[in-house]
C-alpha cells in the first residue's frame, strides 16, 4: 500500500493499515517512544506525590498535566479523554474538570490554513461563500474547529473545518493501539484480551466515519427525521452547498452547555426536565429507531432557552437491528424482574455468550452480582453500578462484549454521566423503566408483543403482580396514555396471533379450579379512572373493527373457523 493509497482510504481497513506501517516502522517507533515517555513521566510524578504525601497539594497540577499530555498526543488520545470526562465514578473531580476542557477547549490550528481548506474544498473564495465569518474559531475540538458565519441568504451557520493531515495521524495511532492490544492480550483473562482488538477495530471504524463530514451530514438528517415529532429535541439543518468531506456547514445552535450549571440556572431551565429530555431521547434512539448517537458527551449536547435539548456532531453513530432493539427491551424488564434465566438467554441472543456455553453456573452468578447491584428496590438501579458489578463476571465467565455493544455501553454510561452532573441523585430507572414498560405494553411489533407475553406469562401462568407493576410504572410517566395501549392490546387478543394468549388468560383466570377475581379487581382498580366503561366500550368496538375485516380478508373458511374457535370465544 502506497502513501497515496493511504491518503485515499475512506473506510477503516486494519489489514491495509498494518501492511503500510509494517513496511515503515520508522514512522511508528518514534511515536511509540513519545507515548511511553510522556505517560512514564506522568506516572512517576504520581508515585512521587504518593511517597512524599503531596497528592492533595499537586492534584490540580497533575490533572492539568494529564490534559496537556492527551492534547499533545492528538485526536486519538483526546477522544479517550473525552470519554473519561463523563465518568465521575472513575475520575477524581480535579481530573474531571480538566478533561472536560478536551470537549471543545483545545488549541486551534492555523487560521489561514483553515481558510485555505474551505476554499480548496468548496471551490470558491471565503468571501463568495459567506457574507460574514468569525476572524478566529469559536471552538476547537479533537478533529476540527468551528467558525461562526452568516450566509448571503441571512442564516447564521457553523462552519466546521477538519484538521489537516488527520488521516496519517489517526492510522498511525490505530496501528499502535492494535499492536498494544495484541501485546497485552496474553496478560489478561482470555475473554478480555480477545475483546481488546475488537474494541480497537470498532473504534477505528467509527473514527473513519467521523472524519467524513458528508457522512456526518447524512447522519444528522436521518436523526432529525427520527425526532421530527419530538418537540423536546432540536437537530441543526445541513447546508449541502457549503459542505464537503472535510468542511461542514450547518445551522448555528445558540445554546447552553449542559455542564454550565450557572447558565442553566440563569436561563430558568428545569434541570430535571433537561435530564428527562436527554435520557428519553437516548432510549428512543436505542429501542425505537435503533439509530443512536454514540458520542453524546456534554460538548455535543446543549440546552436551548425554550427547554429543548439540541444534539450536534453526528460523526459517531450506529444502527441496531429490530431483533437487537427488542431483545434489549426484554432484557431490561428481565433484569428488573430478576428473571436471570431469561436474562442469560438474552445475553446469548445478543452475542455476549456463545450458544454452546453451559449457562447453568452463570445464572446464580448473575443473580449474585446483578442482584446486589439492583438492591432491594428498583429505585436503586443505575447503569453505572450495573456495568461496574457486571465487569466482575468478565474475569470468571466467558462473556464477550460484541463490538457494537461497546458503543451502546459508552452511549448509556455517557448519558448517565451527563445526567449525574446535572443531578447527583439521578436514577436512570425513573425514566428508563417506564419507557421500556410502555414499549412492551404498546406492542407495536409481533416480536415486542411476544416479549410482553414472556414477561407476564411464566410456566403457563400469568404473573399478575408483574403486570400490575408494569402498568403502574408505565403510568408514572405523565405522558403515558393507557387508552391507545388498551386498544392495541384488545386488537392483539382478538387477532389470530393472540389466540395463544387468549387461551392462557382463560386458563389463568380459572387456575387451581377457582376464578381469580381478586387479581382482576386489583388490575381494574389500577386502571379504572382512565378506562371508563364508555371509553372501554368504544375501544372494544374499535378493536373489533380492526380485527374482523383482517380475518375476513383472508377469504379462508379454515382461517375464520380457527379465529372464532378459541376457548375465549366459545366460553359461555
Secondary structure in CASP SS format (residue, H / E / C, confidence):
PFRMAT SS
TARGET T0000
AUTHOR 0000-0000-0000
METHOD secondary structure of the structure
MODEL  1
X C 1.00
X C 1.00
X H 1.00
X H 1.00
X H 1.00
X H 1.00
X H 1.00
X C 1.00
X C 1.00
X C 1.00
X C 1.00
X C 1.00
X C 1.00
X H 1.00
X H 1.00
X H 1.00
X H 1.00
X H 1.00
X H 1.00
X H 1.00
X H 1.00
X H 1.00
X C 1.00
X C 1.00
X C 1.00
X H 1.00
X H 1.00
X H 1.00
X H 1.00
X H 1.00
X H 1.00
X H 1.00
X H 1.00
X H 1.00
X H 1.00
X H 1.00
X H 1.00
X H 1.00
X H 1.00
X H 1.00
X H 1.00
X H 1.00
X H 1.00
X H 1.00
X H 1.00
X H 1.00
X H 1.00
X H 1.00
X H 1.00
X H 1.00
X H 1.00
X H 1.00
X C 1.00
X C 1.00
X H 1.00
X H 1.00
X H 1.00
X H 1.00
X H 1.00
X H 1.00
X H 1.00
X H 1.00
X H 1.00
X H 1.00
X H 1.00
X H 1.00
X H 1.00
X H 1.00
X H 1.00
X H 1.00
X H 1.00
X H 1.00
X H 1.00
X C 1.00
X H 1.00
X H 1.00
X H 1.00
X H 1.00
X H 1.00
X H 1.00
X H 1.00
X H 1.00
X H 1.00
X H 1.00
X C 1.00
X C 1.00
X C 1.00
X C 1.00
X C 1.00
X C 1.00
X C 1.00
X C 1.00
X H 1.00
X H 1.00
X H 1.00
X H 1.00
X H 1.00
X H 1.00
X H 1.00
X H 1.00
X H 1.00
X H 1.00
X H 1.00
X C 1.00
X E 1.00
X C 1.00
X C 1.00
X C 1.00
X C 1.00
X C 1.00
X H 1.00
X H 1.00
X H 1.00
X H 1.00
X H 1.00
X H 1.00
X H 1.00
X H 1.00
X H 1.00
X H 1.00
X H 1.00
X H 1.00
X C 1.00
X C 1.00
X C 1.00
X H 1.00
X H 1.00
X H 1.00
X H 1.00
X C 1.00
X C 1.00
X E 1.00
X E 1.00
X C 1.00
X C 1.00
X C 1.00
X C 1.00
X C 1.00
X E 1.00
X E 1.00
X C 1.00
X C 1.00
X C 1.00
X E 1.00
X E 1.00
X E 1.00
X E 1.00
X E 1.00
X E 1.00
X E 1.00
X C 1.00
X C 1.00
X C 1.00
X C 1.00
X C 1.00
X E 1.00
X E 1.00
X E 1.00
X E 1.00
X E 1.00
X E 1.00
X E 1.00
X C 1.00
X C 1.00
X C 1.00
X H 1.00
X H 1.00
X H 1.00
X H 1.00
X H 1.00
X H 1.00
X H 1.00
X H 1.00
X H 1.00
X H 1.00
X H 1.00
X H 1.00
X H 1.00
X H 1.00
X H 1.00
X H 1.00
X H 1.00
X H 1.00
X H 1.00
X H 1.00
X H 1.00
X H 1.00
X C 1.00
X C 1.00
X H 1.00
X H 1.00
X H 1.00
X H 1.00
X H 1.00
X H 1.00
X H 1.00
X H 1.00
X H 1.00
X H 1.00
X H 1.00
X H 1.00
X H 1.00
X H 1.00
X H 1.00
X H 1.00
X H 1.00
X H 1.00
X H 1.00
X H 1.00
X H 1.00
X C 1.00
X C 1.00
X H 1.00
X H 1.00
X H 1.00
X H 1.00
X H 1.00
X H 1.00
X H 1.00
X H 1.00
X H 1.00
X H 1.00
X H 1.00
X H 1.00
X H 1.00
X H 1.00
X C 1.00
X C 1.00
X C 1.00
X C 1.00
X C 1.00
X C 1.00
X E 1.00
X E 1.00
X E 1.00
X C 1.00
X C 1.00
X E 1.00
X C 1.00
X H 1.00
X H 1.00
X H 1.00
X C 1.00
X C 1.00
X C 1.00
X C 1.00
X E 1.00
X E 1.00
X E 1.00
X E 1.00
X E 1.00
X C 1.00
X C 1.00
X C 1.00
X C 1.00
X E 1.00
X E 1.00
X C 1.00
X C 1.00
X C 1.00
X H 1.00
X H 1.00
X H 1.00
X H 1.00
X H 1.00
X H 1.00
X C 1.00
X C 1.00
X C 1.00
X C 1.00
X H 1.00
X H 1.00
X H 1.00
X H 1.00
X H 1.00
X H 1.00
X H 1.00
X H 1.00
X H 1.00
X H 1.00
X H 1.00
X H 1.00
X H 1.00
X H 1.00
X H 1.00
X H 1.00
X H 1.00
X H 1.00
X H 1.00
X C 1.00
X E 1.00
X E 1.00
X E 1.00
X C 1.00
X C 1.00
X C 1.00
X C 1.00
X H 1.00
X H 1.00
X H 1.00
X E 1.00
X E 1.00
X E 1.00
X C 1.00
X C 1.00
X C 1.00
X C 1.00
X C 1.00
X E 1.00
X E 1.00
X E 1.00
X C 1.00
X C 1.00
X C 1.00
X C 1.00
X C 1.00
X E 1.00
X E 1.00
X E 1.00
X C 1.00
X C 1.00
X H 1.00
X H 1.00
X H 1.00
X H 1.00
X H 1.00
X H 1.00
X H 1.00
X H 1.00
X H 1.00
X H 1.00
X H 1.00
X H 1.00
X H 1.00
X H 1.00
X H 1.00
X C 1.00
X C 1.00
X C 1.00
X H 1.00
X H 1.00
X H 1.00
X H 1.00
X H 1.00
X H 1.00
X H 1.00
X H 1.00
X H 1.00
X H 1.00
X H 1.00
X C 1.00
X C 1.00
X C 1.00
X C 1.00
X C 1.00
X C 1.00
X C 1.00
X C 1.00
X C 1.00
X H 1.00
X H 1.00
X H 1.00
X H 1.00
X H 1.00
X H 1.00
X H 1.00
X H 1.00
X H 1.00
X H 1.00
X H 1.00
X H 1.00
X H 1.00
X H 1.00
X H 1.00
X C 1.00
X C 1.00
X C 1.00
X H 1.00
X H 1.00
X H 1.00
X C 1.00
X C 1.00
X H 1.00
X H 1.00
X H 1.00
X H 1.00
X H 1.00
X H 1.00
X H 1.00
X H 1.00
X H 1.00
X H 1.00
X H 1.00
X H 1.00
X C 1.00
X C 1.00
X C 1.00
X C 1.00
X C 1.00
X C 1.00
X C 1.00
X C 1.00
X H 1.00
X H 1.00
X H 1.00
X H 1.00
X H 1.00
X H 1.00
X H 1.00
X H 1.00
X H 1.00
X H 1.00
X H 1.00
X H 1.00
X H 1.00
X H 1.00
X H 1.00
X H 1.00
X H 1.00
X H 1.00
X H 1.00
X H 1.00
X C 1.00
X C 1.00
X C 1.00
X C 1.00
X C 1.00
X C 1.00
X H 1.00
X H 1.00
X H 1.00
X H 1.00
X H 1.00
X H 1.00
X H 1.00
X H 1.00
X H 1.00
X H 1.00
X H 1.00
X H 1.00
X H 1.00
X H 1.00
X C 1.00
X C 1.00
X C 1.00
X H 1.00
X H 1.00
X H 1.00
X H 1.00
X H 1.00
X H 1.00
X H 1.00
X H 1.00
X H 1.00
X H 1.00
X H 1.00
X E 1.00
X E 1.00
X C 1.00
X C 1.00
X E 1.00
X E 1.00
X C 1.00
X H 1.00
X H 1.00
X H 1.00
X H 1.00
X H 1.00
X H 1.00
X H 1.00
X H 1.00
X H 1.00
X H 1.00
X H 1.00
X C 1.00
X C 1.00
X C 1.00
X C 1.00
X C 1.00
X C 1.00
X C 1.00
X H 1.00
X H 1.00
X H 1.00
X H 1.00
X H 1.00
X H 1.00
X H 1.00
X H 1.00
X H 1.00
X H 1.00
X H 1.00
X H 1.00
X C 1.00
X C 1.00
X H 1.00
X H 1.00
X H 1.00
X H 1.00
X H 1.00
X H 1.00
X H 1.00
X H 1.00
X H 1.00
X H 1.00
X H 1.00
X H 1.00
X H 1.00
X H 1.00
X C 1.00
X H 1.00
X H 1.00
X H 1.00
X C 1.00
X C 1.00
X C 1.00
X H 1.00
X H 1.00
X H 1.00
X H 1.00
X H 1.00
X H 1.00
X H 1.00
X H 1.00
X H 1.00
X H 1.00
X H 1.00
X C 1.00
X C 1.00
X C 1.00
X C 1.00
X C 1.00
X H 1.00
X H 1.00
X H 1.00
X H 1.00
X H 1.00
X H 1.00
X H 1.00
X H 1.00
X H 1.00
X H 1.00
X H 1.00
X H 1.00
X H 1.00
X H 1.00
X H 1.00
X H 1.00
X H 1.00
X H 1.00
X H 1.00
X H 1.00
X C 1.00
X C 1.00
X C 1.00
X C 1.00
X H 1.00
X H 1.00
X H 1.00
X H 1.00
X H 1.00
X H 1.00
X H 1.00
X H 1.00
X C 1.00
X C 1.00
X H 1.00
X H 1.00
X H 1.00
X H 1.00
X C 1.00
X C 1.00
END
